[in-house]
Amino acid sequence: MKICRLKIDSKGRVQFPKSFLDANNISYGQWGFMEVINSNARAVRFTFESREEQKSRVEYLKMGEVK
């Protein structure tokens, strides 16, 4: 299901609409993550740290490490 349209700027950035951020309780300074969807080369999944989760950047980077 598509829920919003994002335009890529000349520096490769995307910006989420404020209405999307407000509706999903996402605020400035929270961490967002882009994950690859293996079954589709043109698709990614965005996930965001909840306000209740207060993990450091180091902890998040360790989550992706292969052991």
N, C-alpha and C positions, 0 to 999 in steps of 0.2 A: 504494500500500500504506500503510495507517495503522499507525503503530508506537507511538504514545502519545496520550493524551488530555490536553489542556491546558485549564485553567479560566481565564477572564479575570476578574481581580478588579475592585473598584469603581473603581480608578484606571486601568484599561485595560491592566494588565500581565499577562503570562503567565509561568508558572514551569515549567521543564522538570524532570522527575523526576531525582533524583540518579543513579538506575540508568542513565538515558539518557546523562547527562553522562559518567559513568564508562566506560560501554561505548564511547563515541565519543571518549574521550581529550580531553574538553573540561573546562577548569578555570576557576575564578573569575578574572576580569580579562581573559579572552580576548574578542576582538571577535566579535559575531554580526551577521549581516546578513539582512534580510528583503527578498526580491526579488519583484516582481509577476510572475505568470504570465499572459501576455497572453490566452491562450485560455480562461481561466476567471476570472470576476469574483470568485469566492469562494475563490480559492486563492492562496497565496504559498509561496515556497521559502525555507527558512532555510539559510544557510551559515555556517560558523564558521572563523575564522582558526586554522590549525594551530599547534601549539606551536613548530614550526620557523620559521614565518613571524613575523618581528618587524618589522612595518611600523607606522609612526606613523598616528595618526588622520587627519592631513592627507593622507597618501598615499591612504588609503582614500576619503576624500571626493572627491579629485581623480579617482578611478576612475569616478565617476558623472557627472562634468561632460561636457556636450555641447561638442564642439569645432567 
